[in-house]
Amino acid sequence: MPRLVGQRSNTGANITVLIILLAIFGVCLEYFGVIDIVPGFGQEGRYFQLKIQPSNEQVIEQPNQ
């Protein structure tokens, strides 16, 4: 649909909304532990485990040879 004559486009408002949405998305990623920019911010454990590290209970002891 063509723009009406004499009306300005609101690209500034669209860019502002986009920046706010990106900031909210970044805070969510930081909170759930996907990214770690601010140390100590967010949940205690990571939401997405990058690597599974074995605990002491998961390690099978092998006898010394």
N, C-alpha and C positions, 0 to 999 in steps of 0.2 A: 504494500500500500504506500503510495507516495506521501512524503512528508508535507504537512500543510504549509502554505506559504507564510513566512513570518514567524514560525515556531522554531525554537531552538531545540536541538537534541539534548538529551540528558545523559551524555556519556560520563560526565563527572560523577553522577549519582550511581551509575552502573559500576564504575571502577571502585567507588567507595564500598559498595555492597560486596563486591568480589574480594576486596582486601579483608573486610571483616569476616567473611566466610572462610577464607584461607587461614586467618588467625585463629578462629575457633577450631578448625580442623587440626591445626598444628598443636594447639593446647591439648586437644583430645589425644593425639598421638603421643605427646609428652607424658600425659597422665597415665596412659595405659602401658608405657614403657617401650613403645616401638622405637622412639628416639630418646636420647638422653642428653639434652642440652643444659638443663638446670639440674644439678645434682640434688638428690633428696626430694624431688617433686614427684608426686604421683603415688601409685600404690606401692606396697612393700615389695611384692614379687612382680616379675615380668609377666605381662599378659600373654605375649607370644614368646615361647622359649626358642632362642636361637640355636642353642646346642644343649643336648641332654648330657649333663655331667653326672656320673654315677656317685651315689652316696655310699657311705660305709656299709650299709645293709645290702646294697646291690652288687658289691664287689665279691666275687667268689674267691675264697682263699684257696691257694694251691699249695700243696706240701712242698717243702724245700727238698731239692734233690741233691 
